[in-house]
Amino acid sequence: MESKIITGRDIVIVGQQPWDVSIGSNCKNIAVELAKHNRVLYVNSALDRITLLRNRNDERVIRRRSVIKGKESGLVPVVENLWTLYPDVLIESVNWINNFNIFDLLNKRNNRLFAKSISRAISLLNFKDIILFNDNDMFKSFYLQEFLQPAVSIYYSRDFMLAVDYWKKHGEKIEPELIRKSDLCVANSTYLSDYCKQYNPQSYYIGQGCELDLFTSSHTFPAVAEIEKLSGPKIGYVGALQSIRLDIELISHIALQRPEWNIILVGPEDDVFKDSILHKISNIHFLGPKKPEDLPMYINAFDVCINPQLVNQVTIGNYPRKIDEYLAMGKPVVATYTQAVTIFAAAVYLAEDKQKFTELIEKGLKENTPALSAKRVNLAQSHSWENSVGELYKAISHVLTN
């Protein structure tokens, strides 16, 4: 498919992550990129009753209640051509209902309320012939295609949601049907695009963008005292230490096989990590969570960066953004082999088992050269939001012309 920027369209985005979320969001980055050439309405999820009851004093909930009560407008300009919408409706929490028919009936009611709020904003903005972009929101947005009647409907798969019990409960019926009835599906990994193709032949891999301004090997970083004092090779990981995603046994194996190496883990731990054997191994160093702006300084202090993933339904299709951050710093990277990670194969060492992982770290330590470092940086920089949205434009154009 030839690259062709779509311009002058009105695009409505719905999804899992609200605009005022504190962490990074693929969908927010996509919205900003789309708004360079189109008008974009980014819709936050409607407030549901359980969230209201549990988090009544949360600032974000207070704001949404104020919008629902009509005390302030839910339509907020962000930048030129981009608005965010805080829906002026309260929906019911229905996923706990075991009977699918009753769930579906109440979920459709929620969708109708949600759609009416979106329709009011569309009318105020004078949007026409909208493109509806759904970021993995399989429940609250399941019926929006019927209620909003978009010119084009897109389902965006960026995580395998059915690996999580909450989504699996009704999602095993809901998500395949949503994929099937969408005009096209796009995904940020080849694993997820193949998953979508089971239900919709118009499914495309569009890659992933990363914000790499902080992560650049051309910067000069101060030494990190707690790493500088360690003698021997420094093998590091930066990110949340979650037992559902990372292989504790693999990390332990590497440390015990190579006691002369320092295994450095930077990030917040879940309870399983806190109670794990890793804290009893002398050459494993837990440095705790750090400010996002300080992470490049820690990566710069590593000799080799690792991504020791577990291989399960949660991770197998996951795009690991941290690999791009490692590569942007020019660092050798060793990662667990999954289908999603093969897009990095030209510049990353991919390990299929524990012993191979250790051997590849050794290889990374030995053969790090300026040429290899430059190759890594170039690969990371190719993973831009401009390129990812460019692939999205290609997919939309292909569907519109067929």
Secondary structure as UniProt FT lines:
FT   STRAND          10..15
FT   TURN            19..20
FT   HELIX           26..34
FT   TURN            35..37
FT   STRAND          39..43
FT   STRAND          47..48
FT   HELIX           49..54
FT   TURN            56..57
FT   HELIX           59..68
FT   TURN            69..70
FT   STRAND          75..79
FT   TURN            80..81
FT   STRAND          82..85
FT   STRAND          90..91
FT   TURN            95..96
FT   HELIX           100..125
FT   STRAND          131..135
FT   TURN            138..143
FT   HELIX           144..148
FT   STRAND          152..157
FT   HELIX           161..163
FT   HELIX           165..181
FT   STRAND          184..187
FT   HELIX           190..197
FT   TURN            198..199
FT   STRAND          203..205
FT   TURN            217..218
FT   HELIX           225..228
FT   STRAND          234..238
FT   TURN            243..245
FT   HELIX           248..257
FT   TURN            259..260
FT   STRAND          262..266
FT   HELIX           271..274
FT   HELIX           277..280
FT   TURN            282..283
FT   STRAND          284..288
FT   HELIX           292..294
FT   HELIX           295..300
FT   STRAND          304..307
FT   TURN            313..317
FT   HELIX           321..328
FT   TURN            329..330
FT   STRAND          333..336
FT   HELIX           340..344
FT   TURN            345..347
FT   STRAND          349..351
FT   HELIX           354..366
FT   HELIX           370..382
FT   HELIX           385..400
//
